[in-house]
């Protein structure tokens, strides 16, 4: 067996430190996003209730605008199958066959990555 180099051990330690930092910042970001969403809902509700949807709120570095966007639903297996069933005028068998053909012929790519797993902590310390 080959000798494990100090550089390799150092790289692993650095990787774990960075992974921990990233995990911590993701937790903080998640909390900030949650609070921002709550405040957004409160502000939008106030604007709705007071009829000021068309007014911009001037800030020192820009504006807040009441904005409505439209997004389309995701394209997934169920959506494709239902759409094909409509296209084939209720022929669900044909729709299912074409959907299976599409999904079974998708390109598969492989990517090699380093993945860290963590031991589960027991929630009850006895």
C-alpha positions as CSV (number, residue, x, y, z in Angstrom):
1,X,0.0,0.0,0.0
2,X,1.2,3.5,-0.9
3,X,2.2,5.9,1.9
4,X,-0.5,8.7,2.3
5,X,1.1,12.0,1.8
6,X,0.9,14.9,4.2
7,X,-0.5,17.0,1.4
8,X,-3.3,14.6,0.9
9,X,-4.2,14.6,4.6
10,X,-4.0,18.4,4.6
11,X,-6.3,18.6,1.5
12,X,-8.9,16.4,3.3
13,X,-8.8,18.5,6.4
14,X,-9.2,21.7,4.4
15,X,-12.1,20.1,2.4
16,X,-13.9,19.2,5.7
17,X,-13.4,22.7,7.1
18,X,-14.8,24.3,3.9
19,X,-17.7,21.8,3.8
20,X,-18.6,22.8,7.4
21,X,-18.4,26.5,6.5
22,X,-20.5,26.0,3.5
23,X,-23.1,24.1,5.5
24,X,-23.2,26.9,8.1
25,X,-23.6,29.6,5.5
26,X,-26.4,27.7,3.7
27,X,-28.2,27.4,7.1
28,X,-27.9,31.2,7.6
29,X,-28.9,31.9,4.0
30,X,-32.0,29.6,4.4
31,X,-33.0,31.6,7.5
32,X,-32.5,35.0,5.8
33,X,-34.6,33.8,2.7
34,X,-37.4,32.7,5.1
35,X,-37.5,36.0,6.9
36,X,-37.3,37.9,3.5
37,X,-40.2,35.9,2.2
38,X,-42.3,36.6,5.3
39,X,-41.6,40.4,4.9
40,X,-42.3,40.3,1.2
41,X,-45.7,38.8,1.9
42,X,-46.4,41.4,4.5
43,X,-45.4,44.3,2.2
44,X,-47.4,42.9,-0.7
45,X,-50.4,42.4,1.5
46,X,-50.2,46.0,2.7
47,X,-49.8,47.3,-0.8
48,X,-52.9,45.2,-1.9
49,X,-55.0,46.4,1.0
50,X,-54.1,50.0,0.5
51,X,-54.4,50.1,-3.3
52,X,-50.8,51.0,-3.9
53,X,-49.8,48.2,-6.3
54,X,-48.9,50.7,-9.0
55,X,-46.7,52.8,-6.8
56,X,-43.0,52.3,-6.6
57,X,-41.3,52.6,-3.2
58,X,-38.2,54.7,-3.6
59,X,-35.1,53.5,-1.7
60,X,-31.7,55.0,-1.3
61,X,-30.2,52.6,-3.9
62,X,-33.3,51.9,-6.1
63,X,-36.9,51.0,-5.9
64,X,-39.3,48.3,-4.6
65,X,-42.0,47.4,-7.2
66,X,-45.1,45.4,-6.9
67,X,-44.5,42.9,-9.7
68,X,-46.5,40.0,-11.0
69,X,-44.8,37.4,-13.1
70,X,-46.1,34.4,-15.0
71,X,-44.2,31.1,-15.0
72,X,-45.0,27.9,-16.8
73,X,-45.3,24.6,-15.0
74,X,-42.4,22.1,-15.2
75,X,-42.2,19.6,-18.0
76,X,-42.2,16.2,-16.2
77,X,-43.2,12.7,-17.1
78,X,-46.8,13.1,-16.0
79,X,-47.2,16.4,-17.9
80,X,-45.8,14.8,-21.1
81,X,-48.1,11.8,-20.7
82,X,-51.2,13.9,-20.1
83,X,-50.4,16.3,-23.0
84,X,-49.8,13.3,-25.4
85,X,-53.1,11.8,-24.2
86,X,-54.8,15.1,-25.3
87,X,-52.9,15.1,-28.5
88,X,-53.9,11.5,-29.3
89,X,-57.5,12.3,-28.4
90,X,-57.7,10.2,-25.2
91,X,-55.6,7.3,-26.4
92,X,-53.7,6.8,-23.1
93,X,-52.0,3.7,-24.2
94,X,-50.3,5.5,-27.1
95,X,-49.5,8.5,-24.9
96,X,-47.9,6.1,-22.3
97,X,-45.8,4.3,-25.0
98,X,-44.5,7.6,-26.5
99,X,-43.7,9.0,-23.0
100,X,-41.8,5.8,-22.1
101,X,-39.9,6.0,-25.3
102,X,-38.9,9.6,-24.7
103,X,-37.8,8.9,-21.1
104,X,-35.9,5.6,-21.9
105,X,-33.9,7.4,-24.6
106,X,-32.6,10.3,-22.6
107,X,-28.9,10.8,-22.5
108,X,-27.1,9.6,-19.4
109,X,-24.0,11.3,-18.2
110,X,-21.6,10.4,-15.5
111,X,-19.9,12.8,-13.2
112,X,-17.3,11.9,-10.6
113,X,-17.6,14.0,-7.4
114,X,-16.4,13.8,-3.8
115,X,-19.3,13.3,-1.4
116,X,-19.1,13.8,2.3
117,X,-21.5,11.9,4.5
118,X,-22.0,12.7,8.2
119,X,-22.9,10.4,11.1
120,X,-26.4,10.9,12.3
121,X,-26.6,12.4,15.7
122,X,-28.8,10.7,18.2
123,X,-31.5,13.2,19.2
124,X,-31.8,11.7,22.7
125,X,-28.7,11.9,24.8
126,X,-29.1,9.4,27.7
